[in-house]
Amino acid sequence: MTARMLLCIGCGQVRPLGVEQCPKCHGFESRQIDHEKNRLRSNVAIAQSVPMRAPGLRPAPRRKTGIVGLDRVLGGGIVHDAVTLVYGEPSIGKSTLLLQALAAMASPKCHCLYATGEEGEPQVRQAARRVGADRDDVYIVATRRLEDVLINADRRNAQVLVADSIQTFRSDTVPNSAGSVTQVKHVTEAFIAHAKRRLRPTAILLVGHVTGDGDVAGPKSVEHLVDVMVEFSGDRRGGLRFLQSPKNRHGAVGELAVMEMTAKGLIERSDTASAFLSPARVSRPGTVVFASADLARPIMVEIEARVDRTEALGEQADGTPILRRGALGILGIESSRIRMLLACLEQEASVSLSGRDIYLEAYCPAVPTVSDQASDLAVLAAIASASTHRAVPRDAVIFGSVSVSGRVRKVERARARMDAAYAGGFTRALIPAANVGDVPKGMVAHSIEHVSGLAAWLATLDLAHGG
């Protein structure tokens, strides 16, 4: 016995006549078919299992976003059916970034839809005009209703969909308010089902906000549902913005893109490695530059140290001052090895640190906490420079791992570190002796095998600081 049923155009799910929305992908386009004992009288493709070694494996199709840095962070462009979560602090520029991407991707063969549940249509249109996204193949829908977004995506045959922002949308099928854990999870799953439709895949970019605690607004489970996560952050000490991807099912993580916000939108910075160094940086005691490999690409991190005498608590009977134990303050760098490094510097390099307050800061917004052990030598150089009042040249970069005995060990990716430093204008380097073979042409490197060589190197510097 046969019956008339509806077959979803997007995912192939069968549902009874009268049920307008597909319960699986939440799409609305369908066609009537004959259904007999759960068997379809149609040419619906059934997924087939194949051996792991089967030929014909092809990389997932990608679409260039037109923003070189964003494409690099995504792994070469946006995958045609991927769901990407772009998150950051409010007003950091997420909408500007995505509108610029839509402006570059849109064409008569690629319709794009911008669904806004947060800002009104006039505000988004104004921002789109500023970055050149006000064109006929970029559509906008201002609504907080999930079903409206999906219907418009189907009507416009949108191949790229932006939902701004995820916590503002709600579905009629879920009684909870927008932004609740249940609602956000349901909305995210609906967008994922819409993106993964076999017959009509859609690349979807979800916008998420970061809370005061630094977490993405909405349930943590959303982070595991999406294919890619892209963090869009800002430099609080300047006007720079940067992109990183902590999760990417379709590419590598750790890539970095640095951008600058202008009146006409975001412009990418080409000097990524040294983007966070001050252009007016001068040589002064206690300041060094470390070539960090915490990310996929080396980046220059400024490390500053300050060494002050502790205040005397009183005097002994013979007039000898009673000094309190020196304080140690650390910001922006992994602290577990610092005390060991201080002991090495004092015992192996004869740098007196008794009765001194020591303060360390490593500053790089893209690397909130430096964990690369190759920073050991840079940390010691900064402290020794501050203690001896000798400034390290501003065109010198330092890296090297230090053992408990004071031996300076070889580090990985030394050539990549020095190449990035040289491209950023650094012409000198202090490195482990085992990495001498990695020095690029045009750079002068001083190599040491032991921490004791650090004091000797500082003594040769002609940039002495008086006082």
C-alpha positions in Angstrom: 0.0 0.0 0.0 1.4 3.4 -1.0 0.9 6.8 0.5 1.8 10.3 -0.5 4.7 11.7 1.6 7.0 14.7 1.5 10.7 14.3 0.8 13.0 17.1 2.1 15.1 18.6 -0.8 17.9 19.4 1.6 18.5 16.2 3.6 16.3 13.5 2.1 14.2 13.1 5.3 10.6 11.8 4.7 7.7 13.3 6.6 3.9 13.2 6.3 1.9 15.6 4.2 1.0 18.7 6.1 4.2 18.9 8.1 5.8 22.0 6.5 9.1 22.1 8.3 11.6 19.2 8.1 12.2 17.9 11.7 15.8 16.9 10.8 17.3 19.9 8.9 14.5 22.4 9.6 14.2 23.2 5.9 11.0 23.9 4.1 11.6 22.9 0.5 10.2 19.4 -0.4 8.5 17.4 -3.0 5.8 14.7 -2.9 6.8 11.1 -3.3 5.1 7.7 -3.1 6.0 5.9 0.1 5.5 2.1 0.5 6.5 0.3 3.7 9.3 2.7 4.5 10.7 2.3 1.0 11.0 5.2 -1.3 10.0 5.1 -5.0 12.5 7.7 -5.9 16.2 8.1 -6.8 17.3 9.3 -3.4 21.0 8.6 -2.9 21.7 6.3 0.1 25.0 6.8 1.9 27.4 3.8 1.2 30.3 2.6 3.4 33.6 2.3 1.7 37.1 1.0 2.7 39.4 3.5 4.4 41.9 3.0 1.5 39.3 3.6 -1.2 40.6 5.9 -4.0 39.0 9.2 -4.9 39.6 11.0 -1.6 39.4 14.7 -2.3 39.9 17.7 0.0 36.8 19.5 1.1 35.8 22.3 -1.3 36.7 25.7 0.0 35.6 29.2 -0.8 38.1 32.1 -0.4 36.7 34.8 1.8 38.8 37.6 0.1 40.6 38.3 3.4 44.0 36.7 3.2 44.5 36.5 6.9 41.1 35.0 7.6 41.6 32.4 4.8 45.0 31.5 6.4 43.4 31.1 9.9 40.6 29.0 8.4 43.1 26.7 6.7 42.8 28.0 3.1 39.2 29.4 3.0 35.8 28.5 4.3 34.6 24.9 3.7 31.4 24.8 1.7 29.3 23.0 4.5 31.3 24.1 7.6 29.8 25.9 10.6 32.2 28.4 12.0 31.9 30.2 15.3 33.5 33.7 15.2 33.6 35.1 18.7 35.0 38.1 20.5 34.2 41.0 22.8 31.3 43.2 21.9 32.1 46.0 19.4 35.5 44.5 18.6 34.6 44.4 14.9 33.1 41.0 14.2 30.3 42.4 12.0 32.8 44.5 10.0 35.0 41.4 9.4 32.1 39.2 8.2 30.6 42.0 6.1 33.9 42.4 4.3 34.1 38.7 3.7 30.5 38.6 2.3 31.4 41.5 0.0 34.3 39.6 -1.4 32.5 36.2 -1.7 29.2 37.4 -3.1 28.6 37.0 -6.9 25.7 36.1 -9.2 26.7 32.4 -8.5 27.2 32.8 -4.8 24.3 34.5 -2.9 25.0 35.5 0.7 22.6 36.2 3.5 23.3 38.3 6.6 20.8 37.5 9.4 20.9 40.0 12.2 19.1 39.4 15.4 21.0 42.1 17.4 21.2 45.3 15.3 18.5 46.8 13.2 18.5 46.6 9.4 19.5 50.3 9.0 22.6 50.0 11.2 23.7 46.9 9.3 23.1 48.5 5.9 25.2 51.5 6.9 28.0 49.3 8.0 27.7 47.3 4.8 27.9 50.5 2.7 31.1 51.4 4.5 32.9 48.2 3.6 31.4 47.7 0.1 28.9 45.0 1.0 25.9 46.9 -0.2 25.3 44.9 -3.4 22.5 42.9 -5.0 23.8 39.4 -4.2 24.2 40.1 -0.5 20.8 39.9 1.3 19.8 40.9 4.8 17.1 39.8 7.1 16.4 41.4 10.5 14.7 38.9 12.7 15.2 36.8 15.9 13.1 33.9 14.6 15.2 30.9 13.5 12.5 29.7 11.1 12.5 33.1 9.3 16.3 32.9 8.8 16.2 29.3 7.3 13.2 30.2 5.0 15.0 33.2 3.6 18.2 31.2 3.2 16.3 28.7 1.0 14.5 31.4 -0.9 17.7 33.2 -1.8 19.6 30.0 -2.4 22.2 31.4 0.0 25.5 29.5 -0.2 27.0 31.6 2.7 25.0 32.6 5.7 26.0 34.8 8.6 23.9 34.7 11.9 24.7 37.6 14.1 24.5 36.7 16.9 23.8 33.1 18.0 22.3 34.0 21.4 19.7 36.3 20.0 17.8 33.8 17.8 15.1 31.5 19.1 12.9 28.7 17.6 9.2 28.4 17.8 9.6 24.8 18.7 11.5 25.5 22.0 9.6 27.4 24.7 12.7 28.8 26.4 13.7 32.4 25.9 16.5 33.4 23.5 19.9 33.1 24.9 19.1 30.2 27.2 21.2 27.0 27.2 18.4 25.0 25.6 17.5 27.6 23.0 21.1 28.3 21.9 21.9 24.6 21.6 18.8 24.0 19.5 19.4 27.0 17.3 23.1 25.9 16.7 22.0 22.3 15.9 19.4 23.7 13.4 22.1 25.7 11.6 24.4 22.7 11.5 21.7 20.5 10.0 21.0 23.3 7.4 24.7 23.5 6.5 25.2 19.8 6.1 22.4 19.1 3.7 23.7 16.8 0.9 21.9 18.4 -1.9 22.3 22.0 -0.9 25.3 22.6 1.5 25.7 26.0 3.1 28.7 27.6 4.7 27.5 29.2 8.0 29.3 31.7 10.1 27.8 32.1 13.6 28.7 35.2 15.7 29.2 34.8 19.4 30.1 37.2 22.2 32.7 36.8 24.9 31.5 37.2 28.5 33.3 39.1 31.3 34.9 35.8 32.3 36.4 35.3 28.8 34.0 32.5 27.9 31.9 32.3 24.7 28.3 33.3 25.5 26.0 30.3 25.4 26.5 26.7 26.5 30.0 25.2 26.3 28.6 22.3 24.3 28.2 24.7 21.3 32.0 24.9 21.0 32.0 21.1 20.4 29.2 21.2 17.9 30.8 23.7 15.4 33.5 22.7 12.9 35.7 25.8 13.4 36.2 28.4 16.1 37.8 31.7 15.3 38.7 34.2 18.1 38.6 37.8 17.1 40.4 39.9 19.7 41.8 43.4 20.2 45.0 44.9 21.5 43.9 47.0 24.5 47.1 49.1 24.2 46.5 50.0 20.6 44.1 49.7 17.6 45.1 46.3 16.4 42.8 43.3 15.9 43.9 39.7 15.5 42.4 36.4 14.5 43.3 33.0 15.9 41.7 29.5 15.6 41.7 27.3 18.7 39.7 24.6 16.9 39.6 23.7 13.2 38.4 20.3 11.9 39.5 21.3 8.4 42.9 22.7 9.0 45.7 23.5 11.4 45.3 25.6 14.6 47.7 28.3 15.9 47.7 30.6 12.8 47.6 34.3 13.5 46.3 37.2 11.4 46.9 40.8 12.5 44.6 43.6 11.3 44.0 47.3 11.9 40.6 48.9 12.1 40.3 51.9 9.8 37.4 54.1 8.6 37.0 51.8 5.6 37.1 48.6 7.5 39.8 46.1 8.5 43.2 46.2 6.8 45.6 43.3 7.3 49.1 44.0 8.7 51.9 42.3 6.8 54.4 42.5 9.6 52.7 39.9 11.7 55.8 38.8 13.6 56.6 42.2 15.0 53.2 43.8 15.0 52.9 44.1 18.7 56.3 45.8 19.3 56.3 49.5 19.8 57.6 51.4 16.7 59.2 53.9 19.1 61.0 51.1 21.0 64.5 52.2 22.3 67.3 50.3 23.9 67.1 50.4 27.6 68.2 48.2 30.5 65.9 45.3 31.3 64.1 45.2 27.9 64.7 42.4 25.4 62.8 40.8 22.5 62.1 37.1 22.4 61.3 35.1 19.3 58.3 33.0 20.5 57.1 29.8 18.8 53.9 29.5 20.9 51.9 29.9 17.7 52.1 28.3 14.3 54.2 31.2 13.1 57.0 32.8 15.2 56.1 36.1 16.8 58.2 38.7 18.6 57.4 39.2 22.3 58.8 42.0 24.4 60.1 41.0 27.8 60.8 43.6 30.5 62.5 43.2 33.8 63.0 45.5 36.7 65.4 44.9 39.6 65.2 47.1 42.7 66.9 47.0 46.1 64.7 45.8 48.9 64.0 48.2 51.8 66.0 47.5 55.0 63.9 46.3 58.0 66.4 47.6 60.5 70.0 47.1 61.5 71.9 44.5 63.4 74.1 45.3 66.3 77.2 45.7 64.1 75.3 48.1 61.8 74.6 45.5 59.0 71.2 46.2 57.5 68.5 43.6 57.9 66.9 43.0 54.5 63.6 41.3 53.8 63.4 38.6 51.3 63.2 39.9 47.8 59.8 40.0 46.1 59.1 38.3 42.7 56.3 39.6 40.4 55.6 37.9 37.1 53.0 38.9 34.4 52.4 37.3 31.1 54.9 34.4 31.4 54.8 30.9 32.8 56.2 31.2 36.3 57.0 27.6 37.2 60.6 27.9 36.0 61.5 31.4 37.0 63.0 30.7 40.4 65.1 28.0 39.0 66.4 30.4 36.3 67.1 33.0 39.0 69.2 30.5 40.9 71.2 29.7 37.7 71.8 33.4 36.9 73.1 34.1 40.4 75.3 31.0 40.8 76.5 30.4 37.2 76.7 33.9 35.8 77.7 35.7 39.1 74.8 38.2 38.9 74.0 39.2 42.4 70.2 39.1 43.1 70.2 38.8 46.9 68.0 41.3 48.6 66.4 42.4 45.3 62.8 42.8 44.2 62.4 41.4 40.7 59.5 42.1 38.4 59.0 40.5 35.0 56.4 41.2 32.2 56.0 39.6 28.8 53.6 41.5 26.6 51.9 40.2 23.5 48.1 40.2 23.2 48.3 37.2 20.8 50.1 35.2 23.5 48.6 36.1 26.8 51.0 33.7 28.7 54.3 32.8 27.2 54.9 29.0 27.8 57.7 28.4 25.3 60.8 27.2 27.2 63.0 28.9 24.7 62.1 32.1 26.6 64.5 31.1 29.4 67.5 32.8 27.9 65.5 36.0 27.1 64.2 36.1 30.7 67.7 35.8 32.1 69.0 38.4 29.7 66.3 40.9 30.7 67.1 40.4 34.4 70.8 40.6 33.9 70.5 43.7 31.8 68.4 45.4 34.4 70.7 44.4 37.2 73.9 45.4 35.5 72.4 48.6 33.9 73.5 47.5 30.4 71.0 47.8 27.6 70.5 45.1 25.0 70.5 46.5 21.4 67.0 47.2 20.0 67.8 45.1 16.9 68.8 42.0 18.9 66.5 39.0 19.4 67.1 36.3 22.0 66.0 32.7 22.5 67.3 29.6 24.2 66.3 26.9 26.7 68.3 26.7 30.0 68.8 23.6 32.1 69.2 23.4 35.9 73.0 23.4 35.6 72.9 26.5 33.4 73.5 24.8 30.1 71.9 26.6 27.1 70.1 23.9 25.1 69.2 23.7 21.4 65.6 24.8 20.6 63.3 23.8 17.8 62.3 26.0 14.8 65.3 28.2 15.3 65.6 29.1 11.6 61.9 30.0 11.5 62.3 32.3 14.5 65.3 34.1 13.1 63.7 34.4 9.6 60.7 36.1 11.2 63.0 38.3 13.3 65.0 39.3 10.3 61.9 40.2 8.4 60.9 42.4 11.3 64.2 44.4 11.2 66.3 42.5 13.7 69.9 41.9 12.6 71.4 40.5 15.7 70.6 37.4 17.8 71.8 35.7 21.1 71.1 32.0 20.6 72.3 28.5 21.8 75.6 27.3 20.3 73.8 24.2 19.0 71.7 26.4 16.7 74.5 28.3 15.0 73.8 26.4 11.8 70.3 27.9 11.6 71.4 31.5 11.3 70.1 33.1 8.1 72.2 35.2 5.8 72.3 38.9 6.9 71.9 38.2 10.6 74.8 38.3 13.1 74.4 35.8 15.9 76.3 35.4 19.1 76.1 31.9 20.5 76.6 30.6 24.0 76.8 27.2 25.5 76.3 28.1 29.2 74.6 30.9 31.2 78.1 32.1 32.2 78.5 33.4 28.6 75.5 35.8 29.1 77.4 38.1 31.5 80.4 38.1 29.1 78.1 39.0 26.2 76.5 41.9 28.1 79.9 43.2 29.1 80.8 43.5 25.4 77.8 45.7 24.6 78.6 49.3 23.7 75.2 50.5 24.8 76.0 51.0 28.5 73.5 52.9 30.7 74.9 55.3 33.1 74.1 55.4 36.8 
